Structures are given as structure tokens and as C-alpha cells.
Amino acid sequence: MTVTSPPQPMQTRLQQEIAACETVAEVINIAVTAEALAVTLLGAAVDSAQQGALALTNEQIEVLQAARIEEKAHYDYLMAAGAQPLTETFNIPDPAIATDVPTFLTTLIALEEAFIAAYMAAVQVFSQRDQFDLVLVAMRAAAVEADHRAHARFYAIEAGIIDGVPNNLAFETALFTSVGAAAQALIDLGFIGGDGPEITFPGPTPIVNPGVTNLEP
């Protein structure tokens, strides 16, 4: 008699991948999962703003739409490179993210900082394994994530939510020593495997392009 083990919960699978020695496949699997999360959450924010629940201006909505298609372009590249998302179902840990502008912007800034740092960690793995095409793509993606961070900071400063200037760093902060640590941060924050309302990739609204180019590297 053959005994089949039950399927492992998504969070368990992700934690196992984090614990393992990072390979290129593991890194791009985590990266494509993070990109799916970004596409999905931005879609939820755009939908909430368009319904009047999140008080964003038309300009801000357009900027989010641009960021969303950029994240989708990152996702598409990684998928074409053989990545497999560890999940495409995510959680909104705090409902205020979709209704309160300060909560949304500070959350967006924190996530973009995590995405930038994750790509910085990915560059180390790709370099060690002589995957120089992936090094270049990761650097180009990280540069766009930094653009998103600066835009979010600009709107947060304009609204009096935070102080400083949008482009406040000469060198980005290396928050993580591995890509897996970035994924663990998303788990710890409740975006993956959390208790909040579930939202599924790519989110509730169509992905539109307000004028983004270079959709392929």
C-alpha cells in the first residue's frame, strides 16, 4: 500500500525554499512571486481608487497603472526564463491599505524597498553562478523599483505623511543577505500566507498601459 503525503501548504513550501541553498531557479521563483504580489496589490489599489474608496488623484492612479504594467513586465520576463510562482494568492494584512492614503503609501514605500533589496541580493546569486544576463536584468528591474519608491515618497511627502526628499539615498539599502530573506519578510508582514483578505493575481482591474515602453529587456 502506497501512502501519499498531503499537499504542503503554500507557506511551508516557501519557507522550505528559503531554507535551502539558493539556486538560480529558487531565486527567480521567489522573484516572480514577489512581482505577482506587486501586480496584484497595485491592481487592488487602482480598483479601490477608481471606486472612490482610496482618495488618490487621477495623476496618482496613472502612476500606479504605469508601475503595475512595469511589474507585470518583470513577471513576464521571469516566467519566460522558467520561473514558477510559489503562489499567486496573496493577503491584504491591513484593510486600511485599500482605503487610507497614508497607510497605502507607507506600505508601498516599504514594499518597494524590499523589492529593491531583493534584486540586490539576487545579483549576488546570479554573479556567483555566472548568469550575467540575469545580473543585467535584475539591475534594470531594481532601477525601476527605485523609481516606484521615489514616486511613492514624493506623494507621501506632498501629503505631509513623511518628511525629507523623494530621492533621499545615494546608495540603496541592502536590507537582505539573501533573496529568501526578502520572501520571509513578505510572510512576516502577512502578504503571503497571512490572515487578511485574499486577493488573486493579477488583481481586480484590467492591466492598462498609460505610456510605458521597454516592456522587454
Phi, psi and omega in degrees: 000131180262127179258123180259128179289143178294154178302142180282142174302150181305318183297323179295317178300315182294318180294326177294321179293324177296319185289334183286160173296129189287125172255172177300318180299316180296320181295313182289333175295317178292318181298317182291330176293317178295321178294321176298319176300315181298313179302316185291313181293321177295323176297320178295320180294317178298316179298315180296320180292319181293333177273357178088006181276335179241116192280075176252151177282167177299322177298315181295321177298318179296321177297319178295321178297320177296315179299322182295316180290332175292317176297323178294324176296320176298314179302312182298319179298313181296321177297317179295334178278359176104006180291151176232116179301138177284337172197155171234019174243126186234175181234148171259102189294334180227115181304336180295341178302327183265358184228340186244118186300312178303317179295317180298312184292319179293326176294316180298317178300314181297319180293317179297322177298322177292319181294318178300311182296325178295318178293325176298318177292323179297323179303322179298315180295313182297321180295316181298334182254016176058032178263072191285335173296319178289327175302311182297316180295319179298320178294320180292321178293318180298324179297322178289321177299323178294325175298316178299317180299315181296320178297314180297319178296321179302312181292325179291321177292316180301325181274359180077020182278322177227168177253170174107203177241155182299314180263078191259007181233134172279328175228133179295155183274128177275089185284335189232147175267353178209161176292325177300326178295326176294318177297321178297325178298321178293325175294313183298326179281351176091009179279337179234124179069022182271187183263351183286174179305140180276147176217136189251139176306137007263012182106176192277350183240154177298148176276123180240159181243109180277008178136021181280137177243183182055050181285351172232140183286000000 
